[in-house]
């Protein structure tokens, strides 16, 4: 009796969502299973690296993955063949290698497929062209994992003994923390310098002209005091100005390149207020597949971990065609726009882009969550805009001179052609310097100009701004620290560990973060050295390219590191960190409660732990009564870390608001109002949905 031949091929991916999407493309002759990420890793209970024998790793099955592996083994036994279709990066390659190892698959066999986007055409094409497992990619991932393990498991116990239990050090997280600490120290040491601008309003050729002092006696002028500014005003007031020159020109503004991982995180922070981890979570959902009404489950964007701005010819061609149809031929540049990536970019994958331009964000909005829609729209518009023509501005620069040796300048600008700005414009972290910038004027050279008024304004140089998540990601990328897949987990880690805190989007180092950074600088200078860490990233890239042996990378690192570690163990003195005492009395034992740092931020705990285990949330009162009962309103934090406002009498009073109520009542309907924070100014908004009256809020120090 002949045994039945296997009826299907088994495809293994990482996530159940990705498995559901792919299974719909491949049909009944394939089964798709999910490994739920890595199935093997180094043990948590020990170092797991044999430093005496070539740094060989000890891998074990991750707790909780046993049942998953058993199911995959069972399906693999009944399959014609096994195809490993994990993500197209180092991490994905390593997952495929681990799966091949536990399933007894020869890594040199054609068992591995990869795709940059999860669409039917791309997936079916990839399945037909399997390759061997790329061991250079695997070794680069292994080297990173082992380096991080050696640093973390060797330094962290030292921190537990010398400073505080539960602390950790990491090869990349320690550098990121140092950058936040260094920036704070720059801000504290910064001495502002005074400077002045002098603006003047003039009339010429029947028109009003706003100009700024440019030069005195033929030399560019920098005014450093009010006296100098007043003297300049007096010279301007003497008048006698004439228009010396009128220069007209044209300025082209180029579109921003398509998204890489880092600038997607930056732009989502600026435009949507997303944290880096939230951006990657939502992007992963869009990449793996969303159920679109009438179309089934579709992957909406290409692979999300990339440092490349490269685009496929097919994607560019589709964009140019769509632009011509929607906006007209004038908006399509003569040649496709090609962007140049960073020198350090691995360029392994395309930039992040929509997989199908026919799926407009507004057309599929009903099938997406609000966050999915907002992020998809961001990716979609950025991609379309990157292949559009430049925005063109007509510019004008007017120079005025007087017999007293004063030169004033005025500039004007007018949009001649919208180009890509009709679709999308990139945001910026930097505050823009104020300029005298007006509309174009019809004036002629030689025409006289009369001074109407002068206005001196005082300014001070500004300290460098604190990092936000967006600007820290940009700085990490610019300095070569980490790679696309590491930015979000690095920032999440330093926040979770309590080394850095986030307030109004800005990142501040905590006392603990400063203390650990100072210690790391003194005893582990290489680990927190930016150039050294960037150099390690370059070495990992060389391993990936097959130009450097991963064992040598570890050996060259570990010898000096081991000596540094021995020195630190002998010289670091134990530091006692005392908890900050609050003014809240423990209602169980009467002790004064202390501030502690937990997973969801600071909280109050009894100092008599473990005898007394009482804890309390920190209650922050706001200056407004409860609109429902008149009691106090408290600022609270949800389980996901989002601030909200609720009544102190909860659950008797169930008032709750995501927006902060204020004392002021709506001048139209009498309802309570809430504080809204805008980019340029704050305002009060009526909470009554049928009213929504806006009132200007008084200035309150630093705005978000």
NORQUI-V567519 format. One line per field, one symbol per residue. phi: phi as a letter, one per 20 degrees, with the letter a starting at -180 (. if undefined). psi: psi as a letter, one per 30 degrees, with the letter a starting at -180 (. if undefined). burial: 1 if it has 16 or more other C-alpha atoms within 10 Angstrom, else 0. A space follows every 10 residues. Layout:
BEGIN
phi=???
psi=???
burial=???
END
This chain:
BEGIN
phi=.ffffgdbde ddcedgffff ffffeenffc ddddelnfdc bfffebgmce fecmlfedec ffgnegffff ffgffffedf bddecfgebg ffffffffff ffemeffeef cdcbbebdcg ffffffgfcf cefeffffff ffffffffff ffeeeggfff fecafnfbcb fefffffgff fgffffffef dfdfbcdcdc dcdblmcecd ccgdbclndg dcedbfgfff ffffffffmm fcfebcddbc dddefffffd gfffffffff edmfffffgf ffffffffpc fdgncnecfe cfgedbdddf cfgfffffff fffffedoff eefgcgedde effefflfcf ffbfebffef gffdgfedfg ffffffffff fffgffdeff fdcedbcddd ccfeneddcc ccbbfebflf ffdacfecee feffceccff deccfnffcd feacbececc fdfgfffdgf ffgfffffem emcgfeffff fgfffffnec cdblmeddfe gffffffgff ffdcfffdef ffffffffff ffffemebef ffgfffffgf ffffffffgf dfefdedeff eedeefedcn fefdecdcfd ofbecffefe gddfcbffed edeaeffecn ffddeccffe nefbcbffeg egdefbbfdf fcffeffedn ffdceddefd bebecfffge dlfdcfeffc lfef
psi=kklkkkflkk kkaekeeeee eeefefafgk kklkfhbkfk lkkfflegkj ffighkljkl kkkffeeeee eeeeeeegle lkkjhlliae eeeeeeeeee effhkjffli fkllkflile eeeeeeffil llkjfeeeee eeeeeeeeee eefeeeeeee efdkkfllll eeeeeeeeee eeeeeeeefk jkkklkkjlk klkkhglkkk lkkelkhgkk kjkfleeeee eeeeeeffag kljekjkkak kkkkllllkl eefeeeeeee efgkleeeee eeeeeeefkk jkkffakkkf llkfjkgkgk kleeeeeeee eeeeeeflff fjlelkkkkk llefkfhfll lklkfjffik effgefflle eeeeeeeeee eeeeefglll kkkklkkkkk llfggkklkk llkkkekebf ffekkklkfk kkkkljjalk lillkfklkk kelljkkklk kklkllklee feeeeeeefg jaleffeeee eeefeefgfk lkkhfkkkkl eeeeeeeeee eefheeegke eeeeeeeeee eeeefgfkkf eeeeeeeede eeeeeeeeee fkkkkjjkkk kagkkkgeff lkllklkaeg aklklkfgkf ekgklkkkjj kliklkfeff akkkklklfg gkklklkfgk fekgkkkfkj lleklkfeff llllkkjlef lllkkkfjff dhkkkkklki bkl.
burial=0000000111 1111111111 1110110001 1111101111 1110001110 0000101000 1000100010 0110110010 0111111111 1111111111 0010101001 1111111111 0010011001 1011111111 1111011111 1111111110 0011001111 1111111111 1011000000 0000111111 1101000011 1111110000 0011010011 0110011011 1111110000 0001111111 1111111111 0001111111 0111111111 1100001111 1111111111 1000110011 0110000000 1110011000 0001110011 1111111000 1000100100 0111111111 1111111111 1111111111 1100011111 1110001011 1001000000 0000000001 1010000111 1001010000 0010111111 1111111001 1111111101 1111111111 1000111111 0111011101 1011011111 0011011111 1111000111 1011000100 1000100100 0000000000 0001010000 0111110000 1011111100 0001100100 1101111000 0111111000 0000111110 0000110011 1101110000 1111110000 0111111000 0111100000 0000
END
